[in-house]
Amino acid sequence: MARTHARSQIGTRVGGIKPFYAEAKVTVIGAISLKKVRAVITMDDSIDGSAFSLFIDQFLCLQLPPVAVVVMDNLSSPKLTSIVLMIEAVGARVICLSPYSPDFNPIEMW
């Protein structure tokens, strides 16, 4: 844990570096259906378009039935045209969620 306060001489600034991540970063990508987990992978570091494309091609498309509907969030990686084409090639449909708005989320009203 990084300190939130520090002391310095009068008239001088405190300098320091506060790390954004304390530990190694691990990303989990998964796909679930109503009855089971379809595909899950973990990877070190952040996800990008090529990593997400690999997940879709090598893991998810192999598990999708032809009548499946894939719902994706607003991350920039799923919006690649090649990813939508891979999913539609196995007979599934793609639906992207609308952008986030507090109007759609009743818990924000509390």
C-alpha positions in Angstrom: 0.0 0.0 0.0 1.3 3.4 -0.9 1.1 6.3 1.6 -1.5 8.9 1.0 0.3 11.7 3.0 3.8 12.9 3.4 5.8 15.7 5.1 8.4 18.1 3.6 10.2 21.3 4.5 8.1 24.4 4.5 7.7 25.8 1.0 8.9 22.6 -0.7 6.9 19.8 -2.4 6.9 16.2 -1.6 7.9 14.0 -4.6 7.3 10.4 -5.0 5.9 7.7 -7.2 2.7 5.8 -6.4 2.5 2.6 -8.3 -0.8 2.1 -10.2 -0.8 -1.7 -9.7 0.7 -3.2 -6.6 1.1 -6.7 -8.1 1.3 -8.3 -11.5 -1.7 -7.6 -13.7 -3.8 -10.7 -14.8 -6.7 -10.4 -17.2 -9.5 -13.0 -17.3 -11.7 -13.3 -20.4 -14.7 -15.6 -20.2 -17.9 -16.6 -21.9 -20.9 -18.1 -20.1 -24.2 -19.5 -21.2 -27.3 -20.2 -19.2 -26.2 -23.7 -18.4 -22.3 -23.7 -18.3 -19.1 -21.8 -18.8 -18.3 -21.9 -22.5 -14.7 -20.6 -22.5 -12.2 -19.0 -20.1 -8.7 -17.8 -20.5 -6.3 -15.8 -18.3 -3.4 -13.8 -19.5 -0.7 -11.6 -18.1 -1.0 -7.9 -18.8 -3.9 -6.0 -20.4 -6.1 -7.3 -23.3 -5.8 -5.9 -26.7 -7.6 -6.6 -30.1 -5.2 -9.4 -31.1 -5.5 -11.2 -27.7 -9.3 -10.9 -27.8 -9.4 -12.1 -31.5 -7.3 -15.1 -30.4 -9.8 -15.9 -27.6 -12.8 -15.7 -30.0 -11.1 -17.8 -32.8 -9.4 -20.5 -30.7 -11.8 -20.8 -27.7 -15.2 -19.3 -28.1 -16.1 -20.2 -31.7 -15.3 -23.8 -31.0 -17.9 -23.9 -28.2 -20.7 -21.9 -29.8 -23.9 -23.6 -31.0 -25.2 -22.2 -34.4 -28.2 -20.5 -32.7 -26.2 -18.7 -30.0 -26.4 -15.0 -29.3 -23.1 -13.4 -28.1 -23.6 -10.2 -26.0 -20.5 -8.0 -25.8 -19.8 -5.0 -23.7 -18.4 -1.6 -24.8 -14.7 -2.5 -24.6 -13.0 -1.4 -27.8 -11.6 -4.9 -28.6 -15.0 -6.6 -29.3 -15.9 -3.9 -31.8 -13.4 -5.1 -34.3 -15.2 -6.1 -37.5 -13.1 -9.3 -37.8 -14.4 -10.5 -34.4 -18.0 -10.1 -35.4 -17.3 -11.9 -38.7 -15.7 -14.8 -36.8 -18.7 -15.2 -34.6 -21.2 -14.9 -37.4 -19.3 -17.5 -39.4 -20.3 -20.2 -37.0 -24.0 -19.1 -37.2 -24.2 -17.1 -34.0 -25.4 -13.5 -33.7 -23.7 -10.6 -32.0 -25.4 -7.9 -29.9 -23.3 -5.1 -28.4 -24.6 -3.4 -25.2 -25.5 0.2 -25.3 -23.0 2.7 -23.8 -23.1 3.1 -20.0 -25.6 5.5 -18.6 -26.6 6.0 -15.0 -30.2 6.3 -16.3 -30.0 2.5 -17.1 -28.6 1.5 -13.7 -31.1 1.7 -10.8 -28.4 1.1 -8.2 -27.0 4.6 -9.0 -30.2 6.1 -7.6 -29.4 5.2 -4.0 
